[in-house]
C-alpha cells in the first residue's frame, strides 16, 4: 500500500512555502515572524507549528527539498559511465536541472545568495559534492579531488548568475552553451 500525503497537508505546505518566499522578498528573512507567515498563508499559527519548529526549520526543509530536486534532475550517475563523460547526457540533465530552478527561482536565489549568512550555499555545495562522490568514477581525466570541489561550485555559480540575470537564456540554450 502506498503512502499518500493528504491533499490538505500538501496545500497547507504550498501555502506556507509561497507565503514564506513572498515575505522574504518583502521583509527579508530576519524580519519575518511566524505570525507573518501564518497570516500570509491564511493558516493558524498552530497549523504552522504542526509542520515546522520555526522559520529556520522551514528554510532548512525547503533548502533540502530544493537541492534534492536539482540533484535528481542533474543525475550525474547517468553522464559518468565506465570512466567516460557523456556530453549529450550532461547537456540534457543540466537543462532539466535548470528547469527545476526556473520553477522556483526565488527559493534558489535565496539559497545561493544566502544574504543572511546562514550557510545555505555551502549546504547546497556539500549536497552536490556528496552526490558526485557517490557517482564519479575513481579514475578521471582531471584529478578527482579537483572535480569534487570545483564542479559543485561551478554548477551553483552558473545557476546563481542565471537567476541574477533574470534567466534571460532558456535552460536548454544555457545547458548547450555550458557543455561546449
FENURQUI-V971866 format. One record per backbone hydrogen bond with DSSP energy under -0.5 kcal/mol. CO is the residue of the C=O (numbers start at 1). NH is the residue of the N-H. If there is no record, write none. Layout:
[[CO:NH] [CO:NH]]
This chain:
[[2:4] [6:10] [7:11] [8:12] [9:13] [10:14] [11:15] [12:16] [13:17] [14:18] [15:19] [16:20] [17:21] [18:22] [19:23] [20:24] [21:25] [22:26] [23:27] [23:28] [24:28] [28:31] [29:32] [33:37] [34:38] [35:39] [36:40] [37:41] [38:42] [38:43] [39:42] [44:48] [45:49] [46:50] [47:50] [47:51] [48:51] [48:52] [54:58] [55:59] [56:60] [57:61] [58:62] [59:63] [60:64] [61:65] [62:66] [63:67] [64:68] [65:69] [66:70] [67:71] [68:72] [69:73] [70:74] [71:75] [75:78] [76:79] [76:80] [79:81] [79:86] [81:84] [84:81] [84:86] [85:87] [86:90] [87:91] [88:92] [89:93] [90:94] [91:95] [92:96] [93:97] [94:98] [95:99] [96:100] [97:101] [98:102] [99:103] [100:103] [100:104] [101:104] [102:105] [104:108] [105:109] [106:110] [107:111] [108:112] [109:113] [110:114] [114:117] [119:123] [120:124] [121:125] [122:126] [123:127] [124:128] [125:129] [126:130] [127:131] [128:132] [129:133] [130:134] [131:135] [132:136] [138:140] [143:146] [143:147] [144:148] [145:149] [146:150] [147:151] [149:153] [150:154] [151:155] [152:156] [153:157] [154:158] [155:159] [156:160] [157:161] [158:162] [159:163] [160:164] [161:165] [162:167] [163:166] [165:168] [170:174] [171:175] [172:176] [173:177] [174:178] [175:179] [176:180] [177:180]]
